[in-house]
Amino acid sequence: MRFRRARRDSPAPADPHAGFTEPEAAPDYSGSALLDAPGAEVAVRVALTGHLDPIDGQFHWHGRISAVDGSELPDPGRGQVFLTVPGGAPAPGVLQERDPWGNLRIAGIGAPPFPL
């Protein structure tokens, strides 16, 4: 197999990113919130983000929850929970898993708890 060298007088390759636009920043929220789970209402800190899914046309949001004052966070898998940020409406979600640091992952479909 033989390789050919590029000629020095050949034009530069076209920009591979030509014609593409920069992606929009994902809407997000980081701050305090209230987690309303069956049998528990806990003040929490959250880091949330989301995106509009082009396949189902719905907004999917998700993020991490940590306790504010060392409170015990509820266990995942307890059914539907509601997350409310200051000045927002409660948004239904599901607690999915606990990370090694004791934080919880939450996910929801529909209007997010943070303003868009």
C-alpha positions as a LaTeX table, in Angstrom:
\begin{tabular}{lrrr}
\hline
Residue & $x$ (\AA) & $y$ (\AA) & $z$ (\AA) \\
\hline
Met1 & 0.00 & 0.00 & 0.00 \\
Arg2 & 1.35 & 3.38 & $-0.96$ \\
Phe3 & 0.49 & 6.70 & 0.61 \\
Arg4 & 0.40 & 9.91 & $-1.35$ \\
Arg5 & 1.61 & 13.17 & 0.08 \\
Ala6 & $-0.67$ & 16.17 & $-0.12$ \\
Arg7 & 0.49 & 18.80 & $-2.52$ \\
Arg8 & 1.65 & 21.97 & $-0.83$ \\
Asp9 & $-0.24$ & 24.13 & $-3.29$ \\
Ser10 & $-3.58$ & 22.33 & $-2.72$ \\
Pro11 & $-6.34$ & 24.35 & $-1.03$ \\
Ala12 & $-6.94$ & 24.00 & 2.71 \\
Pro13 & $-9.68$ & 21.55 & 3.69 \\
Ala14 & $-13.15$ & 23.02 & 4.16 \\
Asp15 & $-14.27$ & 23.95 & 7.66 \\
Pro16 & $-16.00$ & 20.81 & 9.04 \\
His17 & $-18.26$ & 23.01 & 11.20 \\
Ala18 & $-19.43$ & 25.28 & 8.39 \\
Gly19 & $-23.21$ & 25.60 & 8.27 \\
Phe20 & $-23.78$ & 24.52 & 11.86 \\
Thr21 & $-25.01$ & 26.86 & 14.56 \\
Glu22 & $-23.97$ & 26.83 & 18.19 \\
Pro23 & $-26.32$ & 24.79 & 20.39 \\
Glu24 & $-28.52$ & 26.76 & 22.75 \\
Ala25 & $-27.61$ & 26.61 & 26.41 \\
Ala26 & $-29.78$ & 24.23 & 28.37 \\
Pro27 & $-32.17$ & 25.90 & 30.79 \\
Asp28 & $-31.13$ & 25.15 & 34.33 \\
Tyr29 & $-31.62$ & 26.02 & 37.97 \\
Ser30 & $-29.37$ & 25.65 & 40.98 \\
Gly31 & $-30.53$ & 26.61 & 44.44 \\
Ser32 & $-33.02$ & 25.85 & 47.17 \\
Ala33 & $-36.22$ & 23.86 & 46.75 \\
Leu34 & $-38.82$ & 21.93 & 48.70 \\
Leu35 & $-39.15$ & 18.18 & 48.14 \\
Asp36 & $-42.60$ & 16.80 & 48.94 \\
Ala37 & $-42.40$ & 13.00 & 49.07 \\
Pro38 & $-44.93$ & 10.59 & 50.58 \\
Gly39 & $-44.52$ & 10.99 & 54.33 \\
Ala40 & $-41.76$ & 13.61 & 54.14 \\
Glu41 & $-41.37$ & 17.28 & 53.27 \\
Val42 & $-37.69$ & 18.28 & 53.14 \\
Ala43 & $-35.87$ & 21.54 & 52.36 \\
Val44 & $-33.24$ & 20.65 & 49.75 \\
Arg45 & $-30.63$ & 22.11 & 47.40 \\
Val46 & $-30.97$ & 21.15 & 43.77 \\
Ala47 & $-29.05$ & 21.36 & 40.50 \\
Leu48 & $-31.52$ & 20.87 & 37.63 \\
Thr49 & $-31.45$ & 20.98 & 33.85 \\
Gly50 & $-33.67$ & 19.82 & 31.03 \\
His51 & $-34.40$ & 19.68 & 27.33 \\
Leu52 & $-37.28$ & 19.48 & 24.90 \\
Asp53 & $-37.33$ & 15.98 & 23.44 \\
Pro54 & $-37.87$ & 16.14 & 19.66 \\
Ile55 & $-39.35$ & 12.63 & 19.54 \\
Asp56 & $-42.16$ & 12.93 & 22.09 \\
Gly57 & $-42.40$ & 16.75 & 22.08 \\
Gln58 & $-42.30$ & 16.96 & 25.88 \\
Phe59 & $-39.87$ & 18.71 & 28.22 \\
His60 & $-37.68$ & 16.26 & 30.17 \\
Trp61 & $-35.94$ & 17.64 & 33.27 \\
His62 & $-33.57$ & 15.99 & 35.73 \\
Gly63 & $-30.95$ & 16.74 & 38.34 \\
Arg64 & $-29.43$ & 16.09 & 41.75 \\
Ile65 & $-30.94$ & 16.76 & 45.17 \\
Ser66 & $-28.99$ & 17.19 & 48.40 \\
Ala67 & $-30.28$ & 17.87 & 51.90 \\
Val68 & $-29.79$ & 21.40 & 53.24 \\
Asp69 & $-29.38$ & 20.81 & 56.95 \\
Gly70 & $-28.25$ & 17.19 & 57.09 \\
Ser71 & $-31.85$ & 15.98 & 56.97 \\
Glu72 & $-32.44$ & 12.47 & 55.83 \\
Leu73 & $-33.53$ & 12.38 & 52.20 \\
Pro74 & $-36.31$ & 9.91 & 51.38 \\
Asp75 & $-35.47$ & 6.65 & 49.67 \\
Pro76 & $-35.84$ & 6.42 & 45.90 \\
Gly77 & $-38.69$ & 4.38 & 44.49 \\
Arg78 & $-41.36$ & 5.82 & 46.78 \\
Gly79 & $-43.63$ & 6.80 & 43.92 \\
Gln80 & $-44.28$ & 10.28 & 42.65 \\
Val81 & $-42.78$ & 13.26 & 44.47 \\
Phe82 & $-43.21$ & 17.00 & 43.96 \\
Leu83 & $-40.39$ & 19.51 & 43.73 \\
Thr84 & $-41.03$ & 23.23 & 44.26 \\
Val85 & $-38.51$ & 26.04 & 43.80 \\
Pro86 & $-39.14$ & 29.49 & 45.33 \\
Gly87 & $-41.78$ & 31.30 & 43.31 \\
Gly88 & $-42.57$ & 28.22 & 41.22 \\
Ala89 & $-45.34$ & 25.66 & 41.01 \\
Pro90 & $-44.87$ & 22.08 & 42.27 \\
Ala91 & $-43.60$ & 19.79 & 39.51 \\
Pro92 & $-44.13$ & 16.02 & 39.67 \\
Gly93 & $-41.05$ & 13.84 & 39.43 \\
Val94 & $-39.57$ & 10.50 & 40.42 \\
Leu95 & $-36.59$ & 9.85 & 42.69 \\
Gln96 & $-34.34$ & 7.49 & 40.75 \\
Glu97 & $-31.20$ & 6.61 & 42.69 \\
Arg98 & $-28.89$ & 7.62 & 45.52 \\
Asp99 & $-25.26$ & 8.43 & 44.75 \\
Pro100 & $-22.31$ & 7.45 & 47.00 \\
Trp101 & $-22.47$ & 10.87 & 48.72 \\
Gly102 & $-26.11$ & 10.46 & 49.76 \\
Asn103 & $-27.60$ & 12.77 & 47.11 \\
Leu104 & $-30.61$ & 11.76 & 45.03 \\
Arg105 & $-31.25$ & 11.90 & 41.31 \\
Ile106 & $-34.67$ & 13.18 & 40.27 \\
Ala107 & $-36.35$ & 13.21 & 36.85 \\
Gly108 & $-39.63$ & 14.48 & 35.51 \\
Ile109 & $-41.53$ & 14.97 & 32.26 \\
Gly110 & $-43.59$ & 18.09 & 31.62 \\
Ala111 & $-43.36$ & 21.59 & 33.02 \\
Pro112 & $-40.16$ & 21.81 & 35.10 \\
Pro113 & $-40.06$ & 23.23 & 38.63 \\
Phe114 & $-37.77$ & 26.05 & 37.43 \\
Pro115 & $-38.69$ & 28.90 & 35.07 \\
Leu116 & $-37.76$ & 28.46 & 31.42 \\
\hline
\end{tabular}
